Amino acid sequence: MKKDALLPAGKLPPEALEAILSRLPAADASVVVGPRLGEDAAVIAMGERYLVVAADPITFAYDRIGWYSVHVNANDVAVLGARPRWFLAVVLLPEGAATTEMAEAITADIAETCRGLGVSLCGGHTEVTVGLDRPIVVGQMMGEVEQDRLIRKDSLATGDRVLLTRGAAIEGTALLAREQWERLEPHLGAPLVSRSQRMLFDPGISIVEAARTAVEAGRVHAMHDPTEGGIATGLWELARSGGTGLRAQASRIPILPETAAICSVLGIDPLRLIASGALLIAAPPEEAPRIRRALEERGIPAADVGEILEPGGTIQMDVSGRLVPLEPAERDEIAKVLEQ
């Protein structure tokens, strides 16, 4: 029997994940959106409203891990048009390094972040775990939305414009500046590295306000928050989960100067670097300008970066006038750097 190859750190390869999901038993009839590639939350019918549930671990971030866990899971709920409301956290502390102070600090960080979003911290589990070299938090966020206001990726339509808020790799820029500052400062200087570190909070990684603004401003067909694998993977996931083609314009994707500088020094691609803080919004062409204006009025920059093509169409990116297939990143760029 052929031995399976070991997998690298990060998301499972899409083909492996699809094969695993295809073997799951049929869901209960109340499951409106279940497990599938490109979906980060489940939707369950609960009377007149839908319950939206997301679960995600925090593995790349070490600093402010509690804060991270709340925002990342809230983002996954918000992209379906739901309001995040209830949060549970599983906190795993490393044997040999765990202290009561560590547990208290992480829990306080989670609680404070929940208060800031109007979310109730309502349960979870905390333990000291063997085999870990750092804390890990696995969060679960639940929210609710009226049935007629649910945003589903299978509502994508040919001709939809694709908007991108803020820019590429906000999260990745901040994480690398925090973890690799000694390597970066000789090339870029302390002021730029310090600005990059603060990008974790300004503009930050939350897209809850952007998602709420978009759905209130106009008709939205789909939203997606690109995370691991960056903007390139996020665009691919958006189209793939909606069953459509897509054509993106690389030149229109905003890349902040700090991001460009750090990626240049480290020799990595900003479009394939972890990208929490950005939101992809697909909307009819007559609605997209109004949504974009509403976002910018709230201080959230937005760029039109592409369009949705016909169902089953190709997923491509225009790079300097040349159309190239858009594929998900085999591995996020941050994993390559942190493992060097």
Contacts in CASP RR format, 6 or more apart in sequence:
PFRMAT RR
TARGET T0000
AUTHOR 0000-0000-0000
METHOD contacts of the structure
MODEL  1
MKKDALLPAGKLPPEALEAILSRLPAADASVVVGPRLGEDAAVIAMGERY
LVVAADPITFAYDRIGWYSVHVNANDVAVLGARPRWFLAVVLLPEGAATT
EMAEAITADIAETCRGLGVSLCGGHTEVTVGLDRPIVVGQMMGEVEQDRL
IRKDSLATGDRVLLTRGAAIEGTALLAREQWERLEPHLGAPLVSRSQRML
FDPGISIVEAARTAVEAGRVHAMHDPTEGGIATGLWELARSGGTGLRAQA
SRIPILPETAAICSVLGIDPLRLIASGALLIAAPPEEAPRIRRALEERGI
PAADVGEILEPGGTIQMDVSGRLVPLEPAERDEIAKVLEQ
7 13 0 8 1.000
7 16 0 8 1.000
8 330 0 8 1.000
8 331 0 8 1.000
8 335 0 8 1.000
9 331 0 8 1.000
9 335 0 8 1.000
9 339 0 8 1.000
10 59 0 8 1.000
10 228 0 8 1.000
10 331 0 8 1.000
10 332 0 8 1.000
10 335 0 8 1.000
11 17 0 8 1.000
11 228 0 8 1.000
11 229 0 8 1.000
11 332 0 8 1.000
12 20 0 8 1.000
13 330 0 8 1.000
14 37 0 8 1.000
14 240 0 8 1.000
14 328 0 8 1.000
17 37 0 8 1.000
18 37 0 8 1.000
21 35 0 8 1.000
21 36 0 8 1.000
21 37 0 8 1.000
24 35 0 8 1.000
27 34 0 8 1.000
30 44 0 8 1.000
30 45 0 8 1.000
30 46 0 8 1.000
31 42 0 8 1.000
31 43 0 8 1.000
31 44 0 8 1.000
31 45 0 8 1.000
32 43 0 8 1.000
32 44 0 8 1.000
32 45 0 8 1.000
32 50 0 8 1.000
32 150 0 8 1.000
33 39 0 8 1.000
33 41 0 8 1.000
33 42 0 8 1.000
33 43 0 8 1.000
33 80 0 8 1.000
33 152 0 8 1.000
34 42 0 8 1.000
34 43 0 8 1.000
35 42 0 8 1.000
36 241 0 8 1.000
37 237 0 8 1.000
37 240 0 8 1.000
37 241 0 8 1.000
38 153 0 8 1.000
38 224 0 8 1.000
38 237 0 8 1.000
38 238 0 8 1.000
38 240 0 8 1.000
38 241 0 8 1.000
39 153 0 8 1.000
39 241 0 8 1.000
40 54 0 8 1.000
40 56 0 8 1.000
40 76 0 8 1.000
40 79 0 8 1.000
40 225 0 8 1.000
41 52 0 8 1.000
41 53 0 8 1.000
41 54 0 8 1.000
41 76 0 8 1.000
41 77 0 8 1.000
41 79 0 8 1.000
41 80 0 8 1.000
41 82 0 8 1.000
42 52 0 8 1.000
42 53 0 8 1.000
42 54 0 8 1.000
43 50 0 8 1.000
43 51 0 8 1.000
43 52 0 8 1.000
43 53 0 8 1.000
43 80 0 8 1.000
43 150 0 8 1.000
44 50 0 8 1.000
44 51 0 8 1.000
44 52 0 8 1.000
44 53 0 8 1.000
45 51 0 8 1.000
45 147 0 8 1.000
46 144 0 8 1.000
48 146 0 8 1.000
48 147 0 8 1.000
49 144 0 8 1.000
49 145 0 8 1.000
49 146 0 8 1.000
49 147 0 8 1.000
50 82 0 8 1.000
50 144 0 8 1.000
50 145 0 8 1.000
50 146 0 8 1.000
50 147 0 8 1.000
50 150 0 8 1.000
51 142 0 8 1.000
51 143 0 8 1.000
51 144 0 8 1.000
52 77 0 8 1.000
52 80 0 8 1.000
52 81 0 8 1.000
52 82 0 8 1.000
52 142 0 8 1.000
52 143 0 8 1.000
52 144 0 8 1.000
52 145 0 8 1.000
53 77 0 8 1.000
53 140 0 8 1.000
53 141 0 8 1.000
53 142 0 8 1.000
53 143 0 8 1.000
54 73 0 8 1.000
54 76 0 8 1.000
54 77 0 8 1.000
54 140 0 8 1.000
54 141 0 8 1.000
54 142 0 8 1.000
55 73 0 8 1.000
55 138 0 8 1.000
55 139 0 8 1.000
55 140 0 8 1.000
55 141 0 8 1.000
56 69 0 8 1.000
56 72 0 8 1.000
56 73 0 8 1.000
56 76 0 8 1.000
56 138 0 8 1.000
56 139 0 8 1.000
57 69 0 8 1.000
57 136 0 8 1.000
57 137 0 8 1.000
57 138 0 8 1.000
57 139 0 8 1.000
58 65 0 8 1.000
58 66 0 8 1.000
58 68 0 8 1.000
58 69 0 8 1.000
58 72 0 8 1.000
58 136 0 8 1.000
58 137 0 8 1.000
58 138 0 8 1.000
58 139 0 8 1.000
59 136 0 8 1.000
60 175 0 8 1.000
60 274 0 8 1.000
60 334 0 8 1.000
60 335 0 8 1.000
60 338 0 8 1.000
61 68 0 8 1.000
61 175 0 8 1.000
62 134 0 8 1.000
62 135 0 8 1.000
62 179 0 8 1.000
63 178 0 8 1.000
64 109 0 8 1.000
64 200 0 8 1.000
65 106 0 8 1.000
65 109 0 8 1.000
65 135 0 8 1.000
65 136 0 8 1.000
65 137 0 8 1.000
66 89 0 8 1.000
66 106 0 8 1.000
66 109 0 8 1.000
66 110 0 8 1.000
66 113 0 8 1.000
66 137 0 8 1.000
67 109 0 8 1.000
67 110 0 8 1.000
67 112 0 8 1.000
67 113 0 8 1.000
68 137 0 8 1.000
68 205 0 8 1.000
69 89 0 8 1.000
69 110 0 8 1.000
69 137 0 8 1.000
69 138 0 8 1.000
69 139 0 8 1.000
70 87 0 8 1.000
70 110 0 8 1.000
70 113 0 8 1.000
70 114 0 8 1.000
70 117 0 8 1.000
70 119 0 8 1.000
70 139 0 8 1.000
70 141 0 8 1.000
71 113 0 8 1.000
71 117 0 8 1.000
71 205 0 8 1.000
71 206 0 8 1.000
71 208 0 8 1.000
71 276 0 8 1.000
72 205 0 8 1.000
72 227 0 8 1.000
72 276 0 8 1.000
73 84 0 8 1.000
73 87 0 8 1.000
73 139 0 8 1.000
73 140 0 8 1.000
73 141 0 8 1.000
74 84 0 8 1.000
74 87 0 8 1.000
74 117 0 8 1.000
74 119 0 8 1.000
74 141 0 8 1.000
74 206 0 8 1.000
74 208 0 8 1.000
75 205 0 8 1.000
75 206 0 8 1.000
75 207 0 8 1.000
75 208 0 8 1.000
75 211 0 8 1.000
75 225 0 8 1.000
75 276 0 8 1.000
75 277 0 8 1.000
76 141 0 8 1.000
76 225 0 8 1.000
77 83 0 8 1.000
77 84 0 8 1.000
77 141 0 8 1.000
77 142 0 8 1.000
77 143 0 8 1.000
78 84 0 8 1.000
78 207 0 8 1.000
78 208 0 8 1.000
78 211 0 8 1.000
78 212 0 8 1.000
78 223 0 8 1.000
78 225 0 8 1.000
79 151 0 8 1.000
79 207 0 8 1.000
79 211 0 8 1.000
79 223 0 8 1.000
79 224 0 8 1.000
79 225 0 8 1.000
79 279 0 8 1.000
80 145 0 8 1.000
80 150 0 8 1.000
80 151 0 8 1.000
80 152 0 8 1.000
80 223 0 8 1.000
81 145 0 8 1.000
81 149 0 8 1.000
81 150 0 8 1.000
81 151 0 8 1.000
81 211 0 8 1.000
81 212 0 8 1.000
81 215 0 8 1.000
81 223 0 8 1.000
82 143 0 8 1.000
82 144 0 8 1.000
82 145 0 8 1.000
82 150 0 8 1.000
83 143 0 8 1.000
83 144 0 8 1.000
83 145 0 8 1.000
83 212 0 8 1.000
84 117 0 8 1.000
84 118 0 8 1.000
84 119 0 8 1.000
84 141 0 8 1.000
84 142 0 8 1.000
84 143 0 8 1.000
84 208 0 8 1.000
85 118 0 8 1.000
85 119 0 8 1.000
85 120 0 8 1.000
85 142 0 8 1.000
85 143 0 8 1.000
85 144 0 8 1.000
86 119 0 8 1.000
86 120 0 8 1.000
86 122 0 8 1.000
86 141 0 8 1.000
86 142 0 8 1.000
86 143 0 8 1.000
87 110 0 8 1.000
87 114 0 8 1.000
87 119 0 8 1.000
87 120 0 8 1.000
87 121 0 8 1.000
87 122 0 8 1.000
87 123 0 8 1.000
87 139 0 8 1.000
87 140 0 8 1.000
87 141 0 8 1.000
87 142 0 8 1.000
88 121 0 8 1.000
88 122 0 8 1.000
88 123 0 8 1.000
88 124 0 8 1.000
88 139 0 8 1.000
88 140 0 8 1.000
89 107 0 8 1.000
89 110 0 8 1.000
89 121 0 8 1.000
89 123 0 8 1.000
89 124 0 8 1.000
89 125 0 8 1.000
89 137 0 8 1.000
89 138 0 8 1.000
89 139 0 8 1.000
89 140 0 8 1.000
90 124 0 8 1.000
90 125 0 8 1.000
90 126 0 8 1.000
90 137 0 8 1.000
90 138 0 8 1.000
90 139 0 8 1.000
91 103 0 8 1.000
91 106 0 8 1.000
91 107 0 8 1.000
91 124 0 8 1.000
91 125 0 8 1.000
91 126 0 8 1.000
91 127 0 8 1.000
91 135 0 8 1.000
91 136 0 8 1.000
91 137 0 8 1.000
92 127 0 8 1.000
92 129 0 8 1.000
92 132 0 8 1.000
92 135 0 8 1.000
92 136 0 8 1.000
92 137 0 8 1.000
92 138 0 8 1.000
93 102 0 8 1.000
93 103 0 8 1.000
93 126 0 8 1.000
93 127 0 8 1.000
93 128 0 8 1.000
93 129 0 8 1.000
93 132 0 8 1.000
93 135 0 8 1.000
94 128 0 8 1.000
94 129 0 8 1.000
94 131 0 8 1.000
94 132 0 8 1.000
94 133 0 8 1.000
94 134 0 8 1.000
94 135 0 8 1.000
95 128 0 8 1.000
95 129 0 8 1.000
95 130 0 8 1.000
95 131 0 8 1.000
95 132 0 8 1.000
96 128 0 8 1.000
98 128 0 8 1.000
98 135 0 8 1.000
102 135 0 8 1.000
103 126 0 8 1.000
106 135 0 8 1.000
106 137 0 8 1.000
107 126 0 8 1.000
110 121 0 8 1.000
110 137 0 8 1.000
111 121 0 8 1.000
114 120 0 8 1.000
114 121 0 8 1.000
117 206 0 8 1.000
117 208 0 8 1.000
119 141 0 8 1.000
129 136 0 8 1.000
149 215 0 8 1.000
151 215 0 8 1.000
151 220 0 8 1.000
151 221 0 8 1.000
151 222 0 8 1.000
151 223 0 8 1.000
152 222 0 8 1.000
153 222 0 8 1.000
153 224 0 8 1.000
153 238 0 8 1.000
153 241 0 8 1.000
153 242 0 8 1.000
154 241 0 8 1.000
154 242 0 8 1.000
154 243 0 8 1.000
155 221 0 8 1.000
155 222 0 8 1.000
156 221 0 8 1.000
156 222 0 8 1.000
156 238 0 8 1.000
156 239 0 8 1.000
156 242 0 8 1.000
156 243 0 8 1.000
156 244 0 8 1.000
156 282 0 8 1.000
156 308 0 8 1.000
157 221 0 8 1.000
157 284 0 8 1.000
157 308 0 8 1.000
158 244 0 8 1.000
158 308 0 8 1.000
158 309 0 8 1.000
158 310 0 8 1.000
158 311 0 8 1.000
159 284 0 8 1.000
159 285 0 8 1.000
159 307 0 8 1.000
159 308 0 8 1.000
159 309 0 8 1.000
160 221 0 8 1.000
160 222 0 8 1.000
160 282 0 8 1.000
160 283 0 8 1.000
160 284 0 8 1.000
160 285 0 8 1.000
160 288 0 8 1.000
160 307 0 8 1.000
160 308 0 8 1.000
161 282 0 8 1.000
161 283 0 8 1.000
161 284 0 8 1.000
161 285 0 8 1.000
161 288 0 8 1.000
161 304 0 8 1.000
161 306 0 8 1.000
161 307 0 8 1.000
161 308 0 8 1.000
162 235 0 8 1.000
162 238 0 8 1.000
162 246 0 8 1.000
162 248 0 8 1.000
162 280 0 8 1.000
162 281 0 8 1.000
162 282 0 8 1.000
162 304 0 8 1.000
162 305 0 8 1.000
162 306 0 8 1.000
162 307 0 8 1.000
162 308 0 8 1.000
163 214 0 8 1.000
163 280 0 8 1.000
163 281 0 8 1.000
163 282 0 8 1.000
163 283 0 8 1.000
163 288 0 8 1.000
163 291 0 8 1.000
163 292 0 8 1.000
163 295 0 8 1.000
163 302 0 8 1.000
163 303 0 8 1.000
163 304 0 8 1.000
163 305 0 8 1.000
164 231 0 8 1.000
164 253 0 8 1.000
164 254 0 8 1.000
164 278 0 8 1.000
164 279 0 8 1.000
164 280 0 8 1.000
164 281 0 8 1.000
164 302 0 8 1.000
164 303 0 8 1.000
164 305 0 8 1.000
165 207 0 8 1.000
165 210 0 8 1.000
165 277 0 8 1.000
165 278 0 8 1.000
165 279 0 8 1.000
165 281 0 8 1.000
165 295 0 8 1.000
165 300 0 8 1.000
165 301 0 8 1.000
165 302 0 8 1.000
166 203 0 8 1.000
166 210 0 8 1.000
166 254 0 8 1.000
166 277 0 8 1.000
166 278 0 8 1.000
166 279 0 8 1.000
166 300 0 8 1.000
166 301 0 8 1.000
166 302 0 8 1.000
167 231 0 8 1.000
167 253 0 8 1.000
167 254 0 8 1.000
167 255 0 8 1.000
167 256 0 8 1.000
167 259 0 8 1.000
167 275 0 8 1.000
167 277 0 8 1.000
167 278 0 8 1.000
167 301 0 8 1.000
167 303 0 8 1.000
168 230 0 8 1.000
168 231 0 8 1.000
168 253 0 8 1.000
168 254 0 8 1.000
168 255 0 8 1.000
168 256 0 8 1.000
168 259 0 8 1.000
168 270 0 8 1.000
168 271 0 8 1.000
168 273 0 8 1.000
168 275 0 8 1.000
168 278 0 8 1.000
169 230 0 8 1.000
169 231 0 8 1.000
169 255 0 8 1.000
169 259 0 8 1.000
169 263 0 8 1.000
169 270 0 8 1.000
169 271 0 8 1.000
169 273 0 8 1.000
169 274 0 8 1.000
169 275 0 8 1.000
170 199 0 8 1.000
170 203 0 8 1.000
170 204 0 8 1.000
170 205 0 8 1.000
170 256 0 8 1.000
170 259 0 8 1.000
170 275 0 8 1.000
170 276 0 8 1.000
170 277 0 8 1.000
170 278 0 8 1.000
171 200 0 8 1.000
171 204 0 8 1.000
171 205 0 8 1.000
171 227 0 8 1.000
171 274 0 8 1.000
171 275 0 8 1.000
171 276 0 8 1.000
171 277 0 8 1.000
172 259 0 8 1.000
172 273 0 8 1.000
172 274 0 8 1.000
172 275 0 8 1.000
172 334 0 8 1.000
173 196 0 8 1.000
173 199 0 8 1.000
173 256 0 8 1.000
173 258 0 8 1.000
173 259 0 8 1.000
173 262 0 8 1.000
173 273 0 8 1.000
174 196 0 8 1.000
174 197 0 8 1.000
174 198 0 8 1.000
174 199 0 8 1.000
174 200 0 8 1.000
174 204 0 8 1.000
174 205 0 8 1.000
175 200 0 8 1.000
175 274 0 8 1.000
175 334 0 8 1.000
176 184 0 8 1.000
176 196 0 8 1.000
176 262 0 8 1.000
176 266 0 8 1.000
176 334 0 8 1.000
176 337 0 8 1.000
177 184 0 8 1.000
177 193 0 8 1.000
177 194 0 8 1.000
177 196 0 8 1.000
177 197 0 8 1.000
177 199 0 8 1.000
177 258 0 8 1.000
177 262 0 8 1.000
178 197 0 8 1.000
178 200 0 8 1.000
179 338 0 8 1.000
180 266 0 8 1.000
180 337 0 8 1.000
181 193 0 8 1.000
181 197 0 8 1.000
183 265 0 8 1.000
183 266 0 8 1.000
184 193 0 8 1.000
184 196 0 8 1.000
184 262 0 8 1.000
184 265 0 8 1.000
184 266 0 8 1.000
185 193 0 8 1.000
187 265 0 8 1.000
188 261 0 8 1.000
188 262 0 8 1.000
188 265 0 8 1.000
192 258 0 8 1.000
192 261 0 8 1.000
195 258 0 8 1.000
196 258 0 8 1.000
196 259 0 8 1.000
196 262 0 8 1.000
199 256 0 8 1.000
199 258 0 8 1.000
203 277 0 8 1.000
204 277 0 8 1.000
205 276 0 8 1.000
205 277 0 8 1.000
206 277 0 8 1.000
207 225 0 8 1.000
207 276 0 8 1.000
207 277 0 8 1.000
207 278 0 8 1.000
207 279 0 8 1.000
209 298 0 8 1.000
209 300 0 8 1.000
210 279 0 8 1.000
210 295 0 8 1.000
210 298 0 8 1.000
210 300 0 8 1.000
211 223 0 8 1.000
211 279 0 8 1.000
213 294 0 8 1.000
213 295 0 8 1.000
213 298 0 8 1.000
213 300 0 8 1.000
214 220 0 8 1.000
214 223 0 8 1.000
214 279 0 8 1.000
214 281 0 8 1.000
214 283 0 8 1.000
214 291 0 8 1.000
214 294 0 8 1.000
214 295 0 8 1.000
216 294 0 8 1.000
217 290 0 8 1.000
217 291 0 8 1.000
217 293 0 8 1.000
217 294 0 8 1.000
217 295 0 8 1.000
218 283 0 8 1.000
218 287 0 8 1.000
218 290 0 8 1.000
218 291 0 8 1.000
218 294 0 8 1.000
219 283 0 8 1.000
219 284 0 8 1.000
219 287 0 8 1.000
220 281 0 8 1.000
220 282 0 8 1.000
220 283 0 8 1.000
220 287 0 8 1.000
220 291 0 8 1.000
221 282 0 8 1.000
221 283 0 8 1.000
221 284 0 8 1.000
222 238 0 8 1.000
222 242 0 8 1.000
222 281 0 8 1.000
222 282 0 8 1.000
223 279 0 8 1.000
223 280 0 8 1.000
223 281 0 8 1.000
223 282 0 8 1.000
224 234 0 8 1.000
224 237 0 8 1.000
224 238 0 8 1.000
224 241 0 8 1.000
224 279 0 8 1.000
224 280 0 8 1.000
225 276 0 8 1.000
225 277 0 8 1.000
225 278 0 8 1.000
225 279 0 8 1.000
225 280 0 8 1.000
226 233 0 8 1.000
226 234 0 8 1.000
226 235 0 8 1.000
226 237 0 8 1.000
226 275 0 8 1.000
226 276 0 8 1.000
226 278 0 8 1.000
226 280 0 8 1.000
227 234 0 8 1.000
227 274 0 8 1.000
227 275 0 8 1.000
227 276 0 8 1.000
228 274 0 8 1.000
228 329 0 8 1.000
228 332 0 8 1.000
229 272 0 8 1.000
229 273 0 8 1.000
229 274 0 8 1.000
229 275 0 8 1.000
229 328 0 8 1.000
229 329 0 8 1.000
229 331 0 8 1.000
229 332 0 8 1.000
229 333 0 8 1.000
230 271 0 8 1.000
230 272 0 8 1.000
230 273 0 8 1.000
230 274 0 8 1.000
230 275 0 8 1.000
230 329 0 8 1.000
230 332 0 8 1.000
231 253 0 8 1.000
231 270 0 8 1.000
231 271 0 8 1.000
231 272 0 8 1.000
231 275 0 8 1.000
231 278 0 8 1.000
232 269 0 8 1.000
232 271 0 8 1.000
232 272 0 8 1.000
232 317 0 8 1.000
232 326 0 8 1.000
232 327 0 8 1.000
232 328 0 8 1.000
232 329 0 8 1.000
233 272 0 8 1.000
233 328 0 8 1.000
233 329 0 8 1.000
234 275 0 8 1.000
234 280 0 8 1.000
234 328 0 8 1.000
235 246 0 8 1.000
235 248 0 8 1.000
235 280 0 8 1.000
235 305 0 8 1.000
235 315 0 8 1.000
235 317 0 8 1.000
235 326 0 8 1.000
236 246 0 8 1.000
236 315 0 8 1.000
236 326 0 8 1.000
236 327 0 8 1.000
236 328 0 8 1.000
237 328 0 8 1.000
238 246 0 8 1.000
238 280 0 8 1.000
238 282 0 8 1.000
239 245 0 8 1.000
239 246 0 8 1.000
239 308 0 8 1.000
239 309 0 8 1.000
239 315 0 8 1.000
240 315 0 8 1.000
243 311 0 8 1.000
243 312 0 8 1.000
244 308 0 8 1.000
244 309 0 8 1.000
244 310 0 8 1.000
244 311 0 8 1.000
244 312 0 8 1.000
244 313 0 8 1.000
245 308 0 8 1.000
245 309 0 8 1.000
245 310 0 8 1.000
245 311 0 8 1.000
245 312 0 8 1.000
245 313 0 8 1.000
245 314 0 8 1.000
245 315 0 8 1.000
246 306 0 8 1.000
246 307 0 8 1.000
246 308 0 8 1.000
246 309 0 8 1.000
246 315 0 8 1.000
246 316 0 8 1.000
246 326 0 8 1.000
247 306 0 8 1.000
247 307 0 8 1.000
247 309 0 8 1.000
247 314 0 8 1.000
247 316 0 8 1.000
247 317 0 8 1.000
247 318 0 8 1.000
247 323 0 8 1.000
248 305 0 8 1.000
248 306 0 8 1.000
248 316 0 8 1.000
248 317 0 8 1.000
248 318 0 8 1.000
248 326 0 8 1.000
249 305 0 8 1.000
249 306 0 8 1.000
249 317 0 8 1.000
249 318 0 8 1.000
250 271 0 8 1.000
250 317 0 8 1.000
250 318 0 8 1.000
250 319 0 8 1.000
250 320 0 8 1.000
251 318 0 8 1.000
251 320 0 8 1.000
252 303 0 8 1.000
252 304 0 8 1.000
252 305 0 8 1.000
252 306 0 8 1.000
253 271 0 8 1.000
253 303 0 8 1.000
253 305 0 8 1.000
254 301 0 8 1.000
254 303 0 8 1.000
255 270 0 8 1.000
259 270 0 8 1.000
259 273 0 8 1.000
260 270 0 8 1.000
263 269 0 8 1.000
263 270 0 8 1.000
263 273 0 8 1.000
263 333 0 8 1.000
266 337 0 8 1.000
268 333 0 8 1.000
268 336 0 8 1.000
268 337 0 8 1.000
269 333 0 8 1.000
270 333 0 8 1.000
272 329 0 8 1.000
272 332 0 8 1.000
272 333 0 8 1.000
273 332 0 8 1.000
273 333 0 8 1.000
273 334 0 8 1.000
274 332 0 8 1.000
274 333 0 8 1.000
274 334 0 8 1.000
281 288 0 8 1.000
281 291 0 8 1.000
281 302 0 8 1.000
282 308 0 8 1.000
283 291 0 8 1.000
288 304 0 8 1.000
291 302 0 8 1.000
292 302 0 8 1.000
292 304 0 8 1.000
295 301 0 8 1.000
295 302 0 8 1.000
296 302 0 8 1.000
314 325 0 8 1.000
315 325 0 8 1.000
315 326 0 8 1.000
316 323 0 8 1.000
316 324 0 8 1.000
316 325 0 8 1.000
316 326 0 8 1.000
317 323 0 8 1.000
317 324 0 8 1.000
317 326 0 8 1.000
END
